[in-house]
């Protein structure tokens, strides 16, 4: 795309299907590296990535040569397939349908990256669904409670 210039920074939030706490500390870093490679192989730049047992945050510089929905489909599909082949968990790993995507200006990059890097500390004070709903409200995203990540089963 000659003469196309963009500066787009996106934070995406993904939840494990049914918000199950399946992501284990023993292999978490391998998952984060794998997802980083997927994002970078698709031409985007990972800025920060971290996860909790039931959800993942990633913040990246987004190139407009691909749709965000295509990238998320690839990230979720390829990482699920990789996890299931690794045999890290006894059940089948799947991401929840949908995702949250929030854009930030260059001046906010450091704050967002630090927020993602400090997920463990942050979630000592706030649960995931509370955090996610606050993102939606802060960014003035209309939502229906029935479709905000399925409850635990």
C-alpha atoms as an extended CHARMM CRD file, in Angstrom:
* protein
*
       153  EXT
         1         1  UNK       CA              0.0000000000        0.0000000000        0.0000000000  PROA      1               0.0000000000
         2         2  UNK       CA              2.1690000000        2.8170000000       -1.2630000000  PROA      2               0.0000000000
         3         3  UNK       CA              1.6690000000        6.1860000000        0.3830000000  PROA      3               0.0000000000
         4         4  UNK       CA             -0.4140000000        4.7180000000        3.2150000000  PROA      4               0.0000000000
         5         5  UNK       CA              0.7220000000        5.9510000000        6.6060000000  PROA      5               0.0000000000
         6         6  UNK       CA             -0.9330000000        5.0810000000        9.8680000000  PROA      6               0.0000000000
         7         7  UNK       CA             -0.3540000000        5.1920000000       13.5900000000  PROA      7               0.0000000000
         8         8  UNK       CA             -2.9100000000        2.8920000000       15.1950000000  PROA      8               0.0000000000
         9         9  UNK       CA             -2.4620000000        1.4030000000       18.6690000000  PROA      9               0.0000000000
        10        10  UNK       CA             -4.9860000000       -1.2100000000       19.7620000000  PROA      10              0.0000000000
        11        11  UNK       CA             -5.5090000000       -3.1030000000       23.0030000000  PROA      11              0.0000000000
        12        12  UNK       CA             -7.4580000000       -6.3310000000       22.5540000000  PROA      12              0.0000000000
        13        13  UNK       CA             -8.9280000000       -8.3310000000       25.3940000000  PROA      13              0.0000000000
        14        14  UNK       CA             -9.7600000000      -12.0260000000       24.9030000000  PROA      14              0.0000000000
        15        15  UNK       CA            -11.4150000000      -14.3480000000       27.3960000000  PROA      15              0.0000000000
        16        16  UNK       CA            -11.0020000000      -18.0950000000       27.7530000000  PROA      16              0.0000000000
        17        17  UNK       CA            -14.2580000000      -19.8520000000       26.8310000000  PROA      17              0.0000000000
        18        18  UNK       CA            -16.6930000000      -19.6820000000       29.7580000000  PROA      18              0.0000000000
        19        19  UNK       CA            -13.9620000000      -17.6270000000       31.5200000000  PROA      19              0.0000000000
        20        20  UNK       CA            -12.4090000000      -20.8180000000       32.7960000000  PROA      20              0.0000000000
        21        21  UNK       CA             -9.0730000000      -20.3680000000       34.5380000000  PROA      21              0.0000000000
        22        22  UNK       CA             -7.1140000000      -22.6050000000       32.1530000000  PROA      22              0.0000000000
        23        23  UNK       CA             -3.9600000000      -20.5610000000       31.4970000000  PROA      23              0.0000000000
        24        24  UNK       CA             -1.3260000000      -21.9430000000       33.8670000000  PROA      24              0.0000000000
        25        25  UNK       CA              1.7980000000      -20.0840000000       35.0460000000  PROA      25              0.0000000000
        26        26  UNK       CA              3.9860000000      -23.0140000000       33.9090000000  PROA      26              0.0000000000
        27        27  UNK       CA              3.2630000000      -22.3970000000       30.2110000000  PROA      27              0.0000000000
        28        28  UNK       CA              1.8530000000      -18.8750000000       30.1730000000  PROA      28              0.0000000000
        29        29  UNK       CA              5.0820000000      -17.3200000000       28.8240000000  PROA      29              0.0000000000
        30        30  UNK       CA              5.1930000000      -19.7970000000       25.9330000000  PROA      30              0.0000000000
        31        31  UNK       CA              1.6110000000      -18.8530000000       25.0100000000  PROA      31              0.0000000000
        32        32  UNK       CA              2.4420000000      -15.1390000000       25.1160000000  PROA      32              0.0000000000
        33        33  UNK       CA              5.4860000000      -15.6890000000       22.8700000000  PROA      33              0.0000000000
        34        34  UNK       CA              3.3960000000      -17.7460000000       20.4520000000  PROA      34              0.0000000000
        35        35  UNK       CA              0.6890000000      -15.0740000000       20.2050000000  PROA      35              0.0000000000
        36        36  UNK       CA              3.3470000000      -12.3680000000       19.8190000000  PROA      36              0.0000000000
        37        37  UNK       CA              4.7900000000      -14.3220000000       16.8720000000  PROA      37              0.0000000000
        38        38  UNK       CA              1.3390000000      -14.6020000000       15.2630000000  PROA      38              0.0000000000
        39        39  UNK       CA              0.7700000000      -10.8500000000       15.5500000000  PROA      39              0.0000000000
        40        40  UNK       CA              4.2350000000      -10.0200000000       14.2280000000  PROA      40              0.0000000000
        41        41  UNK       CA              4.0100000000      -12.5640000000       11.3880000000  PROA      41              0.0000000000
        42        42  UNK       CA              0.8830000000      -10.7090000000       10.2850000000  PROA      42              0.0000000000
        43        43  UNK       CA              2.8690000000       -7.4610000000       10.0400000000  PROA      43              0.0000000000
        44        44  UNK       CA              1.8580000000       -5.8020000000       13.3060000000  PROA      44              0.0000000000
        45        45  UNK       CA              4.0770000000       -4.7870000000       16.2500000000  PROA      45              0.0000000000
        46        46  UNK       CA              3.4430000000       -6.2000000000       19.7230000000  PROA      46              0.0000000000
        47        47  UNK       CA              3.9610000000       -3.5370000000       22.3910000000  PROA      47              0.0000000000
        48        48  UNK       CA              2.7550000000       -5.4130000000       25.4960000000  PROA      48              0.0000000000
        49        49  UNK       CA              1.0790000000       -8.7390000000       26.2020000000  PROA      49              0.0000000000
        50        50  UNK       CA              0.0560000000      -10.4430000000       29.4160000000  PROA      50              0.0000000000
        51        51  UNK       CA             -2.6550000000      -12.6950000000       30.7070000000  PROA      51              0.0000000000
        52        52  UNK       CA             -4.4210000000      -13.9770000000       33.7390000000  PROA      52              0.0000000000
        53        53  UNK       CA             -5.7130000000      -17.5480000000       34.0060000000  PROA      53              0.0000000000
        54        54  UNK       CA             -9.0360000000      -16.5930000000       32.3660000000  PROA      54              0.0000000000
        55        55  UNK       CA             -8.2080000000      -13.7480000000       29.9520000000  PROA      55              0.0000000000
        56        56  UNK       CA             -5.5170000000      -12.0510000000       27.8870000000  PROA      56              0.0000000000
        57        57  UNK       CA             -4.5850000000       -8.4510000000       27.0790000000  PROA      57              0.0000000000
        58        58  UNK       CA             -2.4440000000       -7.5220000000       24.1050000000  PROA      58              0.0000000000
        59        59  UNK       CA             -1.4510000000       -4.0580000000       22.9410000000  PROA      59              0.0000000000
        60        60  UNK       CA              0.0080000000       -3.6610000000       19.4860000000  PROA      60              0.0000000000
        61        61  UNK       CA              0.7470000000       -1.2750000000       16.6810000000  PROA      61              0.0000000000
        62        62  UNK       CA             -1.8220000000       -2.1760000000       14.0390000000  PROA      62              0.0000000000
        63        63  UNK       CA             -1.0940000000       -1.9820000000       10.3040000000  PROA      63              0.0000000000
        64        64  UNK       CA             -4.1400000000       -1.2470000000        8.1350000000  PROA      64              0.0000000000
        65        65  UNK       CA             -3.3170000000       -3.9710000000        5.5930000000  PROA      65              0.0000000000
        66        66  UNK       CA             -5.5220000000       -6.4560000000        7.4670000000  PROA      66              0.0000000000
        67        67  UNK       CA             -8.8440000000       -6.1770000000        9.2400000000  PROA      67              0.0000000000
        68        68  UNK       CA             -8.8250000000       -6.4300000000       13.0110000000  PROA      68              0.0000000000
        69        69  UNK       CA            -11.4460000000       -9.1790000000       12.9030000000  PROA      69              0.0000000000
        70        70  UNK       CA             -9.2240000000      -11.2600000000       10.5850000000  PROA      70              0.0000000000
        71        71  UNK       CA             -6.2450000000      -10.8040000000       12.8870000000  PROA      71              0.0000000000
        72        72  UNK       CA             -8.2560000000      -11.8090000000       15.9660000000  PROA      72              0.0000000000
        73        73  UNK       CA             -9.6620000000      -14.8480000000       14.1450000000  PROA      73              0.0000000000
        74        74  UNK       CA             -6.1080000000      -15.9220000000       13.2830000000  PROA      74              0.0000000000
        75        75  UNK       CA             -4.7370000000      -15.2300000000       16.7760000000  PROA      75              0.0000000000
        76        76  UNK       CA             -7.5340000000      -17.1160000000       18.5010000000  PROA      76              0.0000000000
        77        77  UNK       CA             -7.6050000000      -20.0190000000       16.0450000000  PROA      77              0.0000000000
        78        78  UNK       CA             -3.8580000000      -20.5960000000       15.7800000000  PROA      78              0.0000000000
        79        79  UNK       CA             -3.1800000000      -20.1630000000       19.5050000000  PROA      79              0.0000000000
        80        80  UNK       CA             -6.0180000000      -22.5470000000       20.4290000000  PROA      80              0.0000000000
        81        81  UNK       CA             -4.7460000000      -25.1260000000       17.9590000000  PROA      81              0.0000000000
        82        82  UNK       CA             -1.1780000000      -24.7730000000       19.2770000000  PROA      82              0.0000000000
        83        83  UNK       CA             -2.2940000000      -25.0570000000       22.9180000000  PROA      83              0.0000000000
        84        84  UNK       CA             -4.3350000000      -28.1780000000       22.2110000000  PROA      84              0.0000000000
        85        85  UNK       CA             -1.3830000000      -29.8260000000       20.4410000000  PROA      85              0.0000000000
        86        86  UNK       CA              0.8960000000      -29.0310000000       23.3950000000  PROA      86              0.0000000000
        87        87  UNK       CA             -1.2670000000      -31.0710000000       25.7740000000  PROA      87              0.0000000000
        88        88  UNK       CA             -0.9190000000      -28.4730000000       28.5330000000  PROA      88              0.0000000000
        89        89  UNK       CA             -4.4930000000      -29.0460000000       29.6690000000  PROA      89              0.0000000000
        90        90  UNK       CA             -6.6900000000      -32.1280000000       29.8730000000  PROA      90              0.0000000000
        91        91  UNK       CA             -9.7190000000      -30.5030000000       28.2150000000  PROA      91              0.0000000000
        92        92  UNK       CA             -9.9300000000      -28.6670000000       24.9050000000  PROA      92              0.0000000000
        93        93  UNK       CA             -8.7950000000      -25.0430000000       25.0170000000  PROA      93              0.0000000000
        94        94  UNK       CA            -10.9450000000      -22.4540000000       23.2600000000  PROA      94              0.0000000000
        95        95  UNK       CA            -11.2410000000      -18.6950000000       23.3880000000  PROA      95              0.0000000000
        96        96  UNK       CA            -14.6420000000      -17.1390000000       24.0140000000  PROA      96              0.0000000000
        97        97  UNK       CA            -16.4230000000      -15.7150000000       20.9870000000  PROA      97              0.0000000000
        98        98  UNK       CA            -15.7790000000      -12.0350000000       20.4460000000  PROA      98              0.0000000000
        99        99  UNK       CA            -13.1980000000       -9.7020000000       21.9400000000  PROA      99              0.0000000000
       100       100  UNK       CA            -12.7900000000       -6.1550000000       23.1550000000  PROA      100             0.0000000000
       101       101  UNK       CA            -10.7290000000       -3.7320000000       21.0720000000  PROA      101             0.0000000000
       102       102  UNK       CA             -9.7770000000       -0.2630000000       22.2780000000  PROA      102             0.0000000000
       103       103  UNK       CA             -7.6330000000        2.3280000000       20.5150000000  PROA      103             0.0000000000
       104       104  UNK       CA             -5.1220000000        4.6580000000       22.1140000000  PROA      104             0.0000000000
       105       105  UNK       CA             -3.0530000000        7.6600000000       21.1070000000  PROA      105             0.0000000000
       106       106  UNK       CA              0.7410000000        7.5840000000       21.0510000000  PROA      106             0.0000000000
       107       107  UNK       CA              0.8290000000        9.6310000000       24.2750000000  PROA      107             0.0000000000
       108       108  UNK       CA             -0.9950000000        6.8110000000       26.1110000000  PROA      108             0.0000000000
       109       109  UNK       CA              1.2830000000        3.9820000000       24.9840000000  PROA      109             0.0000000000
       110       110  UNK       CA              3.4520000000        3.8260000000       28.1180000000  PROA      110             0.0000000000
       111       111  UNK       CA              0.4620000000        3.8840000000       30.4730000000  PROA      111             0.0000000000
       112       112  UNK       CA             -1.3480000000        1.1130000000       28.5790000000  PROA      112             0.0000000000
       113       113  UNK       CA              1.7890000000       -1.0540000000       28.3250000000  PROA      113             0.0000000000
       114       114  UNK       CA              2.4440000000       -0.7080000000       32.0690000000  PROA      114             0.0000000000
       115       115  UNK       CA             -1.1930000000       -1.5310000000       32.8270000000  PROA      115             0.0000000000
       116       116  UNK       CA             -0.9360000000       -4.7410000000       30.8030000000  PROA      116             0.0000000000
       117       117  UNK       CA              2.4320000000       -5.7100000000       32.2700000000  PROA      117             0.0000000000
       118       118  UNK       CA              0.9930000000       -5.3350000000       35.8080000000  PROA      118             0.0000000000
       119       119  UNK       CA             -2.1260000000       -7.4610000000       35.3350000000  PROA      119             0.0000000000
       120       120  UNK       CA             -1.4430000000       -9.7060000000       38.3340000000  PROA      120             0.0000000000
       121       121  UNK       CA             -1.2330000000       -6.7240000000       40.6900000000  PROA      121             0.0000000000
       122       122  UNK       CA             -4.2440000000       -5.0370000000       39.1040000000  PROA      122             0.0000000000
       123       123  UNK       CA             -6.4580000000       -8.1060000000       39.4600000000  PROA      123             0.0000000000
       124       124  UNK       CA             -5.8200000000       -8.3670000000       43.1750000000  PROA      124             0.0000000000
       125       125  UNK       CA             -8.1740000000       -5.3700000000       43.4140000000  PROA      125             0.0000000000
       126       126  UNK       CA            -10.5550000000       -5.8220000000       40.4900000000  PROA      126             0.0000000000
       127       127  UNK       CA            -12.2160000000       -8.8450000000       38.8670000000  PROA      127             0.0000000000
       128       128  UNK       CA            -12.0670000000       -9.3620000000       35.1080000000  PROA      128             0.0000000000
       129       129  UNK       CA            -15.7220000000       -8.6620000000       34.3090000000  PROA      129             0.0000000000
       130       130  UNK       CA            -15.6510000000       -5.4650000000       36.3610000000  PROA      130             0.0000000000
       131       131  UNK       CA            -12.4900000000       -4.3880000000       34.5000000000  PROA      131             0.0000000000
       132       132  UNK       CA            -13.9810000000       -5.2470000000       31.1110000000  PROA      132             0.0000000000
       133       133  UNK       CA            -17.2390000000       -3.4130000000       31.7780000000  PROA      133             0.0000000000
       134       134  UNK       CA            -15.2590000000       -0.3400000000       32.8590000000  PROA      134             0.0000000000
       135       135  UNK       CA            -13.3520000000       -0.4380000000       29.5500000000  PROA      135             0.0000000000
       136       136  UNK       CA            -16.6260000000       -0.5220000000       27.6330000000  PROA      136             0.0000000000
       137       137  UNK       CA            -18.0910000000        2.3280000000       29.6510000000  PROA      137             0.0000000000
       138       138  UNK       CA            -14.9070000000        4.4410000000       29.4890000000  PROA      138             0.0000000000
       139       139  UNK       CA            -14.7440000000        4.0890000000       25.6960000000  PROA      139             0.0000000000
       140       140  UNK       CA            -18.5280000000        4.6600000000       25.4400000000  PROA      140             0.0000000000
       141       141  UNK       CA            -19.1090000000        1.3140000000       23.7360000000  PROA      141             0.0000000000
       142       142  UNK       CA            -22.7510000000        0.2890000000       23.8060000000  PROA      142             0.0000000000
       143       143  UNK       CA            -23.1480000000       -3.2640000000       25.0730000000  PROA      143             0.0000000000
       144       144  UNK       CA            -25.7330000000       -5.7790000000       26.1740000000  PROA      144             0.0000000000
       145       145  UNK       CA            -24.9640000000       -7.6290000000       29.4210000000  PROA      145             0.0000000000
       146       146  UNK       CA            -26.2040000000      -10.8560000000       27.8020000000  PROA      146             0.0000000000
       147       147  UNK       CA            -23.2510000000      -10.7900000000       25.4160000000  PROA      147             0.0000000000
       148       148  UNK       CA            -20.3860000000       -9.8410000000       27.7060000000  PROA      148             0.0000000000
       149       149  UNK       CA            -18.3820000000      -13.0530000000       27.9030000000  PROA      149             0.0000000000
       150       150  UNK       CA            -20.3540000000      -16.0710000000       29.0110000000  PROA      150             0.0000000000
       151       151  UNK       CA            -20.4490000000      -16.7440000000       32.7630000000  PROA      151             0.0000000000
       152       152  UNK       CA            -18.4730000000      -19.4540000000       34.4780000000  PROA      152             0.0000000000
       153       153  UNK       CA            -19.9930000000      -22.9110000000       34.2060000000  PROA      153             0.0000000000
